[in-house]
Amino acid sequence: MDLFEYMHSNNLKEESPLASRIRPKTLDEIVGQKDVIGKDKLLYRAIKADKLSSIVLYGPPGTGKTTIAKVIANTTKADFKQINATVANKKDMEDVVEAAKQSSAMFGKRTILFIDEIHRFNKAQQDYLLPFVEDGTLILIGATTENPYFEVNKALLSRSVIFELKPLETEDIKELILRAVNDNERGMGSYDAVIDDDALEFMATLAAGDARNALNAIELGILTTDRSDDGKIHITLDVAQQCIQKKALKYDKDGDNHYDTISAFIKSMRGSDPDAAVYYLARMLEAGEDINFIARRIMICASEDVGNADPRAMLIAAAAAFEVKNIGMPESQLILSQAAIYVANAKKSNACTNAIFAARKFVRENETFPIPPHLQDAHYKASADLGRGLNYEYAHDFENHFSKQQYLPVGMENEKFYIPSEMGEEKAVKEWHEFLRKR
């Protein structure tokens, strides 16, 4: 390396983001993820022994996927190759495969291929890798923020071990911030900065488990804050609040967070917890979720989980969906909150849901029974000649507007699909049905 190259390399290091500079180089420098990379865990032992097989690292941004891959690169004796699925093409993969074959044939060395954002590869690109992973030409490390069971080729997954990384704990984030502030070699130690305890707590909490968010914030704070009279850069709570204007919500409208949050929202309404329901509603609204989507889910819950125990729930949910569509935000947050809280507080019954599921199951699994002749259409001429509609009893002509004629087809007389619950207004429905049957 000549002088120019040396200076250029050092300048790049100085100019690279703090989150990149301070990235751990060894296993023991990794903070958090003890369930995955703790000293007694499979992944730690495999990396330490340089006996890694293909793996997929799955988790939100800033939780250590790339960090673990870089540590592997620093510790393995295998050739380490890296590509990013957002920009790589088939030619890039072909070059890696060819180099891997040569390295194995000439030097007996394995090749580890790290593919960042592997979910961005289409099916054909993932299929191309399969035979080379299967025959050992490549040891794959895939990193993805999306659920690999949805986004990664099943055959590729079956040949890999999946490790799920969780958002870092607040204490882990604190440790990383302090390391960044005090590290003279790779961090911001040379700036002689100090961070107040309340500022540290604030930054660690609002990073929402994302180490990169926290490190970007502390870097911004140190680089933009003037020195105090004592010659130090003080990161106060006010500085921290300016560096993190708003909590970084983990929410991808096409990914796990979208489905997990709406699932928690629905289950909270079903479970009659209005506080949880409105909390998950707030998370979705803060993340910019489609308000019409939220309104549709409230309508579904009103029917599926409340049903006839409180029929007003469906009316309120439907009215909310109409209003949301015509009003928009920010006013729609009030409408959605009212509807979600009503559905959460309503008495619950899934009897209507069970009824249609049971009826459809019966239809699928049994012969098609003829509709009783007295119920068949009799509005056309000569229908009586065919026996259509004969002896039909008009319910309103009878006491209580009820006729005890048979409505189910012959052979189904004893089938029961709708079984009213004892909840809310459905209890009265059940009592009314029992009264009519006795009459």
JOTA-V706050 format. One record per helix or strand. SS is the DSSP state (h for helix, s for strand). FROM is the first residue (numbers start at 1). TO is the last residue. If there is no record, write none. Layout:
BEGIN
SS,FROM,TO
SS,FROM,TO
END
This chain:
BEGIN
h,3,15
h,18,21
h,27,29
h,34,37
h,42,48
s,55,59
h,65,75
s,79,84
h,90,107
s,111,116
h,118,120
h,123,134
s,139,144
h,148,151
h,154,158
s,161,165
h,170,182
h,189,191
s,193,195
h,197,206
h,211,224
s,233,235
h,237,243
h,256,270
h,274,286
h,291,309
h,312,327
h,332,345
h,351,365
h,373,375
h,384,386
h,395,397
h,399,401
h,424,438
END
